[in-house]
């Protein structure tokens, strides 16, 4: 089968071609979802002449049923809850407290490692281009979009190189703009559309963000 993209960097370069209407805008910023979204976002930001930052999101899965999300926490000390799940799960308040404590440790670890002392960029009133390496279920992207709304951004643009058609259609109704460069009919997973879909490491994320600072 012909793969759509050789790697995440090339996917980011092609995705940037769909976002040229944001090139050089003073009010726009590119945010990469770690880990795999960051190398894609780096190429988008570089080609559009926009600042790049990372937006860390951790889903709050029900213990034992982790795919069922009680909500999410994100960069900027933001939390969002799924009230329907909270009502349906016994002892949800106690479970939430436990899971938030665990996931906040991981979120803080990633923030500290990735930023290396650099402060998070102020997102209020900005046009945010939220980038990942692909959309399967879209759960993490939805959590990120919800968290960004709570931070008072002006516009949320979700941009991905590839996505499941149904997920892209659903998400398009939930954000201000959706750019999905490739939405193949036969979609089984994001990785099937990359020749190299090796896991992006924490160190690669950290080095990419540090390189962004040097590029400025």
RAURQUI-V963873 format. One record per residue. PHI is phi in radians with two decimals (* if undefined). Layout:
PHI
PHI
//
This chain:
*
-1.28
-1.40
-1.30
-2.33
-1.19
-2.85
-1.18
-1.11
-1.15
-1.06
-1.14
-1.13
-1.26
-1.11
-1.03
-1.13
-1.58
-2.14
-1.13
-1.22
-1.83
-1.04
1.25
-1.24
-1.16
-1.70
-1.82
-2.55
-1.82
-2.07
-1.74
-1.52
-1.35
-1.70
-1.11
-1.33
-1.21
-1.13
-1.19
-1.10
-1.04
-1.18
-1.08
-1.09
-1.14
-1.33
-1.66
1.18
-2.05
-1.18
-2.12
-2.48
-1.89
-2.20
-1.53
-2.21
-2.19
-1.25
-1.81
-1.37
-1.20
-0.93
1.57
-2.38
-1.04
-1.24
-1.57
-1.64
-1.34
2.78
-2.74
-2.12
-2.57
-0.83
1.54
1.05
-1.84
-2.29
-2.28
-2.02
-1.66
-1.08
-1.09
-1.20
-1.02
-1.21
-1.45
-1.68
-1.09
0.95
-1.10
-1.11
-1.18
-1.11
-1.06
-1.04
-1.13
-1.21
-1.05
-1.05
-1.18
-1.25
-1.17
-1.05
-1.22
-1.08
-1.11
-1.06
-1.17
-0.99
-1.10
-1.16
-1.25
-1.44
0.92
1.55
-1.31
-1.26
-1.17
-1.33
-1.30
-1.77
-1.05
1.29
-1.63
-1.50
-1.83
-1.73
-1.66
-2.09
-2.34
-1.41
2.97
-2.13
-1.82
-1.44
1.42
-1.09
-1.16
-1.13
-1.09
-1.08
-1.10
-1.11
-1.05
-1.15
-1.16
-1.03
-1.21
-1.59
1.36
-1.29
-1.42
-2.71
-1.96
-1.94
-1.69
-2.29
-2.42
-1.22
-2.61
-2.79
-1.17
-0.94
-1.13
-1.10
-1.10
-1.11
-1.13
-1.22
-1.03
-1.39
-1.85
-2.17
-1.33
-2.68
-2.18
-2.03
-2.07
-1.10
-2.57
-2.19
-1.22
-1.10
-1.72
-2.02
-1.99
3.10
-1.04
-1.07
-1.19
-1.79
-2.13
-1.20
-2.01
-2.14
-1.12
-1.12
-1.34
-1.59
-1.01
-1.13
-1.14
-1.09
-1.05
-1.18
-1.13
-1.17
-1.16
-1.15
-1.04
-1.09
-1.23
-1.21
-1.22
//
